Amino acid sequence: MKFLIKFLLITFSIFLGYYLINQFQIYLLNIFNTQSSENLLASYIYLPHGFRVIVSYIFGTYSLIGLFIAHLITGIESLSQINSFIIIASFFSTIAPISAIFLVFRKIRLTIEDIKIKNILLVSFLSSILNSFFSVSTRFVFNFYEDKKIFSLEFFKFFVGDVFGVLFLFLLLILLLNLKNFFLKN
């Protein structure tokens, strides 16, 4: 029973966090009058992917269900329907960070000692490569792009947005933790 409650709390928290950060991303993109994730174009700093990587670091496989549900719901909101594209894209976006963590660390359950800047960078790049490849490939399979030559440009856009989203949120998290430690000491 304790495990189930813990699992449900983690799942709900991840869902809520992802949903809120996705809404914040859309809000920021609208403020700056840029192309939004609702139009399925990568942004310059894609915060939801950063969130996916951070919660995957923290919760490991416990994060999968919450991320998948959150991705499904934000995808349904974006396209106003549920379809095979949303399900497949949600699946691949959910497993990209866990896959990258496994490839870098050869394990899923991490300790605080495992998390170093070099590893954050490796996971950031690898998860962004995987997510970008899956995202753009899925969009081609479902005919989101008319010109197949656009693959490399779209891949690059997704990759840059994903990497900067991960790095931005990790930097923010590190700054907040350092501020907390600073205020606790004083």
Contacts in CASP RR format, 6 or more apart in sequence:
PFRMAT RR
TARGET T0000
AUTHOR 0000-0000-0000
METHOD contacts of the structure
MODEL  1
MKFLIKFLLITFSIFLGYYLINQFQIYLLNIFNTQSSENLLASYIYLPHG
FRVIVSYIFGTYSLIGLFIAHLITGIESLSQINSFIIIASFFSTIAPISA
IFLVFRKIRLTIEDIKIKNILLVSFLSSILNSFFSVSTRFVFNFYEDKKI
FSLEFFKFFVGDVFGVLFLFLLLILLLNLKNFFLKN
7 62 0 8 1.000
7 65 0 8 1.000
10 59 0 8 1.000
10 62 0 8 1.000
10 63 0 8 1.000
10 66 0 8 1.000
11 62 0 8 1.000
11 65 0 8 1.000
11 66 0 8 1.000
11 69 0 8 1.000
12 66 0 8 1.000
14 55 0 8 1.000
14 59 0 8 1.000
14 63 0 8 1.000
14 66 0 8 1.000
14 67 0 8 1.000
14 70 0 8 1.000
15 66 0 8 1.000
15 67 0 8 1.000
15 69 0 8 1.000
15 70 0 8 1.000
15 73 0 8 1.000
17 51 0 8 1.000
17 70 0 8 1.000
18 48 0 8 1.000
18 51 0 8 1.000
18 52 0 8 1.000
18 55 0 8 1.000
18 66 0 8 1.000
18 67 0 8 1.000
18 70 0 8 1.000
18 71 0 8 1.000
18 74 0 8 1.000
19 70 0 8 1.000
19 73 0 8 1.000
19 74 0 8 1.000
21 47 0 8 1.000
21 48 0 8 1.000
21 51 0 8 1.000
22 37 0 8 1.000
22 47 0 8 1.000
22 48 0 8 1.000
22 70 0 8 1.000
22 74 0 8 1.000
24 47 0 8 1.000
25 37 0 8 1.000
25 43 0 8 1.000
25 46 0 8 1.000
25 47 0 8 1.000
25 48 0 8 1.000
26 36 0 8 1.000
26 37 0 8 1.000
26 38 0 8 1.000
29 35 0 8 1.000
29 36 0 8 1.000
29 37 0 8 1.000
29 43 0 8 1.000
30 36 0 8 1.000
34 43 0 8 1.000
34 44 0 8 1.000
35 41 0 8 1.000
35 43 0 8 1.000
36 43 0 8 1.000
37 43 0 8 1.000
37 46 0 8 1.000
37 48 0 8 1.000
37 78 0 8 1.000
38 78 0 8 1.000
40 78 0 8 1.000
40 139 0 8 1.000
40 144 0 8 1.000
41 157 0 8 1.000
42 132 0 8 1.000
42 154 0 8 1.000
42 157 0 8 1.000
42 158 0 8 1.000
42 159 0 8 1.000
42 160 0 8 1.000
42 161 0 8 1.000
42 162 0 8 1.000
43 161 0 8 1.000
44 160 0 8 1.000
44 161 0 8 1.000
44 164 0 8 1.000
45 161 0 8 1.000
45 164 0 8 1.000
45 165 0 8 1.000
45 168 0 8 1.000
46 158 0 8 1.000
46 161 0 8 1.000
46 162 0 8 1.000
46 164 0 8 1.000
46 165 0 8 1.000
47 165 0 8 1.000
47 168 0 8 1.000
47 169 0 8 1.000
48 74 0 8 1.000
49 93 0 8 1.000
49 97 0 8 1.000
49 127 0 8 1.000
49 128 0 8 1.000
49 131 0 8 1.000
49 161 0 8 1.000
49 162 0 8 1.000
49 165 0 8 1.000
49 166 0 8 1.000
50 162 0 8 1.000
50 165 0 8 1.000
50 166 0 8 1.000
50 168 0 8 1.000
50 169 0 8 1.000
50 170 0 8 1.000
51 169 0 8 1.000
52 63 0 8 1.000
52 67 0 8 1.000
52 93 0 8 1.000
52 94 0 8 1.000
52 96 0 8 1.000
52 97 0 8 1.000
52 127 0 8 1.000
52 131 0 8 1.000
53 97 0 8 1.000
53 100 0 8 1.000
53 123 0 8 1.000
53 124 0 8 1.000
53 127 0 8 1.000
53 166 0 8 1.000
53 169 0 8 1.000
53 170 0 8 1.000
54 166 0 8 1.000
54 169 0 8 1.000
54 170 0 8 1.000
54 173 0 8 1.000
55 63 0 8 1.000
55 67 0 8 1.000
56 63 0 8 1.000
56 67 0 8 1.000
56 97 0 8 1.000
56 98 0 8 1.000
56 101 0 8 1.000
56 127 0 8 1.000
57 97 0 8 1.000
57 101 0 8 1.000
57 110 0 8 1.000
57 115 0 8 1.000
57 123 0 8 1.000
60 98 0 8 1.000
60 101 0 8 1.000
60 108 0 8 1.000
60 109 0 8 1.000
60 110 0 8 1.000
61 98 0 8 1.000
61 108 0 8 1.000
63 98 0 8 1.000
64 94 0 8 1.000
64 95 0 8 1.000
64 98 0 8 1.000
67 93 0 8 1.000
67 94 0 8 1.000
68 90 0 8 1.000
68 91 0 8 1.000
68 94 0 8 1.000
71 89 0 8 1.000
71 90 0 8 1.000
71 93 0 8 1.000
71 94 0 8 1.000
72 82 0 8 1.000
72 86 0 8 1.000
72 87 0 8 1.000
72 90 0 8 1.000
75 86 0 8 1.000
75 89 0 8 1.000
75 90 0 8 1.000
76 82 0 8 1.000
76 86 0 8 1.000
79 85 0 8 1.000
79 86 0 8 1.000
84 142 0 8 1.000
85 138 0 8 1.000
85 139 0 8 1.000
85 142 0 8 1.000
88 138 0 8 1.000
89 134 0 8 1.000
89 135 0 8 1.000
89 138 0 8 1.000
89 139 0 8 1.000
92 130 0 8 1.000
92 131 0 8 1.000
92 134 0 8 1.000
92 135 0 8 1.000
92 138 0 8 1.000
93 131 0 8 1.000
93 134 0 8 1.000
93 135 0 8 1.000
96 127 0 8 1.000
96 130 0 8 1.000
96 131 0 8 1.000
96 134 0 8 1.000
97 123 0 8 1.000
97 127 0 8 1.000
97 131 0 8 1.000
98 108 0 8 1.000
99 127 0 8 1.000
99 130 0 8 1.000
100 122 0 8 1.000
100 123 0 8 1.000
100 126 0 8 1.000
100 127 0 8 1.000
100 130 0 8 1.000
101 108 0 8 1.000
101 110 0 8 1.000
101 123 0 8 1.000
101 127 0 8 1.000
102 108 0 8 1.000
103 126 0 8 1.000
104 119 0 8 1.000
104 122 0 8 1.000
104 123 0 8 1.000
104 126 0 8 1.000
105 114 0 8 1.000
105 119 0 8 1.000
120 166 0 8 1.000
120 167 0 8 1.000
120 170 0 8 1.000
121 167 0 8 1.000
123 166 0 8 1.000
124 163 0 8 1.000
124 166 0 8 1.000
124 167 0 8 1.000
124 170 0 8 1.000
125 163 0 8 1.000
127 162 0 8 1.000
127 166 0 8 1.000
128 158 0 8 1.000
128 159 0 8 1.000
128 161 0 8 1.000
128 162 0 8 1.000
128 163 0 8 1.000
128 166 0 8 1.000
129 159 0 8 1.000
131 158 0 8 1.000
131 162 0 8 1.000
132 155 0 8 1.000
132 156 0 8 1.000
132 158 0 8 1.000
132 159 0 8 1.000
132 162 0 8 1.000
133 155 0 8 1.000
135 158 0 8 1.000
136 151 0 8 1.000
136 154 0 8 1.000
136 155 0 8 1.000
136 158 0 8 1.000
139 145 0 8 1.000
139 154 0 8 1.000
140 148 0 8 1.000
140 151 0 8 1.000
145 151 0 8 1.000
145 154 0 8 1.000
END
